[in-house]
Each structure stands twice: as C-alpha cells, then as structure tokens.
Amino acid sequence: MLSRAGLCSRTQAQAAIAQGRVTVNGRVVRNPETWVDAVRDRVTFDGAALRARQKEVWLLHKPVGYVTTAADEHDRDTVYALLPEHSAWLAPIGRLDQDSSGLLLFTNDSDLAHAITNPVSKLAKVYEVRVQGQPTADALQRLREGVQLHDGPTLPASIERLDSDDRSTRLRIVLTEGRNRQIRRMISAIGSSVHTLHRIQIGPQRLADLPEGTCRKLSVAEVQALRRAISDARDHHRNPGSAR
C-alpha cells in the first residue's frame, strides 16, 4: 500500500514498517504482511495520514563512477546525488553498474516499474558498447542468436557494428531482457571484453542531448508513450506475425 501510494519502494516500505514508522488505526504495525483496507483503515506514515503522492518518472543521464543505490557501504558516489532534493521516494527502474553510463529511469509508480523490468514486457533497451578487438562475423552472429551464460541462454539480440579501429570495435546492441551485467557477460562469452557501455534508449524514451549528470521529469505524453510501448512489445511477442 505504501509503495502503490508512491511514497517509497517496497524495500523501503518494509524497512519503515519494521522501524515502527507506520500505524493502522492508531496502533503501530511492524508486520509488512498485515492486511489493510484502503477505504476503512486509517494509515499514517511518520505521523502523517497516508495520501497518494503524484506519480512521476524521471530520466537521468548517469555518468561513469556512480552506483545505482540510495546509500553505499563503501562510500561511493550514488545516483541520488544527481537527482532533485527530497527524491528518496523515487526508485530506479533497473540498474546501470558503476562502470556504465547513460539512460536511467526513476519512478514512484511501482506498477510501471514492474511492467518495464518484468521479462514478459520484452521492452527494447538500446546500448552503444565499445569492445576489445574486432569480433568476427561469426561471433556477432552468436550474440544475435543467443549465447549460453551461467543463468541460461540469452534471448536473440540485435547487433550492429558501428565502427572499429586497430584495438576496439563499437557496437549497437538491442536487448529485450535485462539480467545482471548481461552485456558484459555476453561479450565475455565470445572472447572479448567491454571497454565502455552506454545506454541510449529504453522503449521510446531516448537519452537525446540531455547533458551528462543531469536529469529531467518525463512529461505525461512521454509516460503514456512508455506505457503504450510496453503493451505493444507484449502483443508483438505473443503474436509475432501480427502488425499494429
């Protein structure tokens, strides 16, 4: 209920409940599984009556060197330092590791976040990746068809060679899944390694010319386009022969 109201993520809600910051009908409740009637029960969070926060989606151009977490035990810079003040109620939609850069979305809409990250959605994510050496045509075809990783084979991917020099090759990679460090593991599976990894697009939402280290709030039209893209991607993968 706290998460759906847009006040915090599910993990943050569980922590707040355990800390005694939530009451139901005047009594502190520490069990996050407690059943609550949204109509009849009076719920407070930090002493204030529970009211749904306006749902928002923010886009950040993440630089290399920042970790995607609210707090870091090793005192590394976190992406929350780049978000607006009082943005702790925003949760990242997916992750980019410390050595990666590019488009990162944040929201307090848990349903939308789940729809984007759910493997069923098959929402396309586009990356520009510079890899070591010059992978052969056969190696790139393996990536397109799917390679075997320790957690199973990858789904087919779109791979385009953009340019290369004596020491490296720049690729555009389009994935419809999002496993932990997936692209780095895929490139390792063909005997190469990643020099740089930059995400430029999620569904219809592009990074465009947003300066590195800055963020902006998505418009209502952009959020609606994101929702339509999720629906279209699901329909396409359920009925690959259909056209919309």
N, C-alpha and C positions, 0 to 999 in steps of 0.2 A: 504493500500500500504506500509506503514512504517513497519507494522507487518510482512507482507509477505517478505519484504526485509531482515528480521531478525534483525532489528535494535532495536526493543523493543516489548513489549507485546501490545495488543490492548488498554488496560487500560493506559499504559504509553504513547502510541501514542496520545490518546485523551487529556491527560494532557499536553503534549508537544505542541500540536496544539493550545490549549486554551491559553498557555503561549506565543504564538507568535513566537515560535522557528522554524516554518515551512513556507517556501514561495513557491508559484507556479508562475512561470514566473516572478519572481522579486517582487511579491506582497505577503505580509503576509496574510495567511489564518487561520482563527480561528474556522472555522466550519468543524468538522471532517467528515461530510457527503458530503463535496464538491467533485464533480466528477473530476477525474484526468485521463488524457490519458497518460499511462505509456510511450508511444512512442514519442508523440509530446510535452508534457509539461515538463518543466524543474523544478524539485522539489529540494529544498535544505532543509537540516536538520541541525540546528545550524551553518548555513553559508556554509556547505559543500554540494556539489552535491550528490544526493541520489544514492548510489551504494549498491547493494545487498551484505550483509555480508555472508560469508560462513556459511552454516547451520551446526550446531553442536548439539550433545546430550551428556550430562554429567551425570554421576551417582555419587551420594553422599551417604555415609553411615552416616545417620543422628543420632546423639546421642539424648538421652532424654534431655529436657531442652531448646531446640531451637525451635523457632516458624518459620513457613514456610511463611515468608513475607520479603520484602526488608527493611522495616522500621517498627518499633513498637512503638506505642504511650506510652506504659508502660516501654520502655527502656529495654525490654527483649532481650536476645541474639537471633539473627536471623541466618538462614541457610546460608545467603550470607557471613557471616564472615568466613565460611568454604570453600567457592568457590574461584577460582583464582581471582587475581586482575582484575579490569575492567570487571567484569562479570554481571554488572547490566542489560545487554541486554539479559541475559538468564532468562527465566521464568520457574517456577516449573510446572511440569505436574502432577496435582493433589496435594494432601496435606498429611502431617502427622502432627497430633496435637502435642502440646508441650510435652505431656507425652508419646508419642510413638517414636519408633526408627526404623531404618532400611533403606531400599532402597528407594531413592527419585531421580527422573529423572528431568533434566532441559534441555531446548532447546530454540533456537530462531526460530525453524521451527513451525510456528503456525498451519500449516495443520497437521503435525504429532501429535502435542499436542492435537489437537481437535479429531483426529482419536483415540487416546489412551483413552481419557476421555469420548468420546461420548458413551452413554449407548448402542448404536447399535453395537459397536465393540465387546462387550462381552469378552474382553481380560482378561484372568485369572490373579488374583493377590493373592499371597500366603503369609500367616501370621502365625507366631507362637505366641500363646496367652496363658498366664497363668491366670487362672480364680480362683475365690474363691470357696473352697469346692470341691465336687465331683459330677458334674452334672449327673443325671440319664441317662440311655439309652434312655428313652422316651424324655427327654429334648434335648438331642443331635439330636434325630430324628426330633424334631420340627425345630431345626436350619437347618437341611438338607432340609426339605420340604418347609421352609419359615415361618417366624413369622410376625405378624402384628405390624407395627410401626405407628407412628402418620402420616407419609407421605406415607403410603401404605404398602402392604406385600412385604417382601424381596423375591428375586429370590432364587431358590434352590441353596444350597451351599454344598461343600464337607467338611465334618467334620471328623477329625481323632483324637482319644485320644492317645497322645504320652506317657505320664506318669502322675503319681499323687502321692501325699503324704497325710498326715493327714489333711492338711489345704488348699491344692490347686491342680489344675489339669492343665496340659499343653496340648493344642490343636493345631492341624494344621488346619487352616481354609482357604479355597479357594473360593474367590468371583469372580463373573463376573460383578459386579456393584460397584459403589463407592460413596455412599451417605455420608453426613457429619456425622462423628463419628458413622458409621454404626455398626461396630463390637461391640463397647461398648454398643450401644442400643440393639443389638441382644442378647448379654449376659444378659443385664438387664431384657429383656423380659422373660428369663427363670429363673429369680430369683437369679442370681449370679452377680458378678462384675469382672471387669478386673484388674488384678494386673500389668501385663506387656503386651505390644503389640509391636511386632517386625515384620516388613515386610521383607521377604527374596527374593521375586521374583515378577516380572511383565512380563507376557508373557514368552519369552525365556531368558530374562535377569535376572541373579541371582546376589545376593549380594556377594556370594562366600566368599573369605578370605580378602576382602577389609577392612583395619583397620577402626575402628570407628572414625568419624570425618574427614575422608579423602575422596577425590573424584578422578575421572578419566574420561577422554574423551572416549566415545564409538568409536570403530573402524567402518569403512564403512561397513564391513561384519556384525557387530552386529546391526547396524541401519537397514540394509537390512533384517536381520532376524526378527527384531521387526516389520517391515512393513509386511513381509510375515505372521507373526503370527496374525496380525490384520485381514488380508484378510482371512486367514484360519478360524479364530474364527467366523467371519461374515458368511462365507459359511456354517460352521457347524451348526450354529443356524438357518440359513434359511432352510437348508436341513439336519436335524439331522440324517437321515438314510443314508446319503452318506458317502463314505470313500474317503480319498485323498491318 
